[in-house]
Amino acid sequence: MGHSEFVSFLWSIADLIRDTFTRGKHQDVIDRLKELRTALISAAVTGKIDVPEETSA
C-alpha cells in the first residue's frame, strides 16, 4: 500500500466516524476506533501494508 492509498484509507475511516458520531454515541465511536486500530496493526504485522522505518530528524 503506497502513501496515497494509505491516506485514502485514513480518510475513509474519518468518513465512517463522521457518519457514526452522534450525540450519546461516544462509546460506539470508541469501539469502532479500537476495531480499526486492531485491523491496522494486523495489516502492518502481516505485511499487507508497508510501514516505513522511522528516521531521526
Contacts in CASP RR format, 6 or more apart in sequence:
PFRMAT RR
TARGET T0000
AUTHOR 0000-0000-0000
METHOD contacts of the structure
MODEL  1
MGHSEFVSFLWSIADLIRDTFTRGKHQDVIDRLKELRTALISAAVTGKID
VPEETSA
1 9 0 8 1.000
1 48 0 8 1.000
1 49 0 8 1.000
1 50 0 8 1.000
2 50 0 8 1.000
6 49 0 8 1.000
13 36 0 8 1.000
16 32 0 8 1.000
16 36 0 8 1.000
17 29 0 8 1.000
17 32 0 8 1.000
17 33 0 8 1.000
20 28 0 8 1.000
20 29 0 8 1.000
20 32 0 8 1.000
21 29 0 8 1.000
40 49 0 8 1.000
42 48 0 8 1.000
43 49 0 8 1.000
44 51 0 8 1.000
END
